[in-house]
């Protein structure tokens, strides 16, 4: 199943993934990381000292729950793993 998910995501987002990190001068502890593939915004990860959360845009766990019959938390984990694996491959 994992291979099908990776193939689905690779075809949907074939371009290089970019990570743009921003923080506001008045809130240094709050960091926003925007993950993009070409002109598509995949998701935003907002981190602070208390934790983090994701805000999904063109890449959502609901898409995987519909196509691959996964739970929302499993789909979210697969998406994050796919992005991190793809970033590691890009660095090699």
Residue pairs with C-beta under 8 A, 6 or more apart in sequence:
1 68
2 78
4 68
5 64
5 68
5 78
5 82
6 82
6 85
8 64
8 67
8 68
9 59
9 79
9 82
10 86
12 59
13 37
13 38
13 40
13 42
13 58
13 59
14 37
15 37
15 38
15 40
16 37
16 38
16 90
17 35
17 36
17 37
17 42
17 83
17 86
17 87
17 90
18 35
18 36
18 37
19 33
19 34
19 35
19 36
19 87
20 33
20 34
20 36
21 31
21 32
21 33
21 34
22 31
22 32
22 33
22 34
23 30
23 31
23 32
24 30
29 48
29 49
30 46
30 47
30 48
31 46
31 47
31 48
32 44
32 45
32 46
32 47
33 44
33 45
33 46
33 47
34 41
34 44
35 41
35 42
35 43
35 44
35 45
35 83
36 42
40 57
40 58
40 59
41 57
41 58
42 56
42 57
42 58
42 59
42 83
43 54
43 55
43 56
43 57
43 59
43 79
44 54
44 55
44 57
45 52
45 53
45 54
46 52
46 53
46 54
46 55
54 76
54 80
59 79
61 72
61 75
61 76
61 79
62 72
62 75
63 75
64 70
64 75
64 78
64 79
65 71
65 72
65 75
68 75
70 78
